[in-house]
């Protein structure tokens, strides 16, 4: 049976400078996987949060554009 990679975006909300001060990840994600969180983090800003995990293609643009290294991708093989 063939396996297909599934990607999961991980965000450390404590490291995120917030969508108000940055938001680069929201702008570069063509699949609308991320959005602004309702809750504030310890910095007093609204970090990005994952809302559409299944839509992530693993392109890595959110990781590449995050200046605080608050985002990373995890890949898991799932049966197709």
Secondary structure, DSSP 8 states (H G I E B T S, - for coil): --EEEEEEEEE-TTT---TTTT-HHHHH-TT--EEE-SS--TTSS--EEES-GGG-----HHHHH-TT--EEEEEEEEE-
